[in-house]
Amino acid sequence: MSSLESQNETYDMIILGAGPAGLTAAIYACRANLKTLVLESMLSGGEITATDQLDNYPGFPEGISGAEFGERLEKQAKRFGAELNFAAVEKVELEAEIKRVFTAQGEFHGRTVLIATGTAPRTLGVPGEEKLRGRGISFCATCDGPFFREKRVAVIGGGDSAVEEALYLTRFVDKIDLIHRRENLRAIPSLQEKMFSNPKIEFHKNCVVKEFGGEQKVEKIIVENLADSSIKELPADGAFLYVGRIPNVEFIEGIEKDAQGFIITNEEMETALPGVFAAGDIRRKYLRQVLTAAADGAIAAAMSIKYLS
Ligand code: NAP
């Protein structure tokens, strides 16, 4: 027994992140009798819990709320014996055979580690954004939408998230200004069709936010039209930012990442470090979806089982 094992119990698999990738991996690992610990800094379910309705996961013909999906995943992983610990990971040492994970609640040891920490919302870095965060600036329509009943809000971004969440917000608000930096939206055509036929949403194409204005809360948004360099001021009670995601990798060193910081793995979810895997949105990949995250998690667990045997 190594000195580490004599001080601490050693898990077969430590999973960083309790989103769809991490919890699916936990289900597969536990069913193969791996002693499995899942570390999570926030809520089980990951980003999907901030989504009102998950409509494209197979097997749920009526859709399912993101929060309920997260709860069900946690329940399923626990049913097979996964240990879940709500502790933020601060540092990892992954080179040795026994890997060390340091959290605010102490140190954990594992024979394999799966990094499934997902992504966080990207910010714009414009004046007023930091000051008014939580004072009208939000990254979660599901959480904050009901506070903006009969108000006017802006949604920034042109991807699936921006358009989907703008459509969700129309339940509450009177008017939405959707601000996108290009002529064409990135969102899938079916979402675009719904958006363009919704009278509450006004599309501001080729526009970027220069500043969020307001003292105690958001009051206005200064926008530049890139096509003609004109500046306009939009009255606003709030702003929802959906300008993409950045990977949660600050604490991970010594693993190959792409230029945006996403972890590079092979198709088996292996990183270049033996016994270290990555799965879900944190990976460099083409399609970031709950379904593909879950599939990554299953593969990572299978490879972990193979590695340990
Ligand atoms: P995304 O697809 O990366 O879109 C981000 C949007 O923000 C893009 O329109 C981008 O503009 C814009 N943007 C990026 N940086 C900006 C900046 N500095 N200033 C202004 N605008 C900026 O991100 P997402 O919409 O969050 O989606 C992430 C992933 O989740 C995607 O794979 C998406 O398909 C998936 N998703 C799927 C669903 C669904 O299936 N129902 C729902 C939500 C998300 P450009 O277009 O000019 O690059």
Residues whose N, C-alpha, C, O or C-beta is under 5 A from the ligand:
A	BS01	NAP	G157 G158 G159 D160 S161 A162 E164 R181 R182 R186 Y242 V243 G244 R245 R288
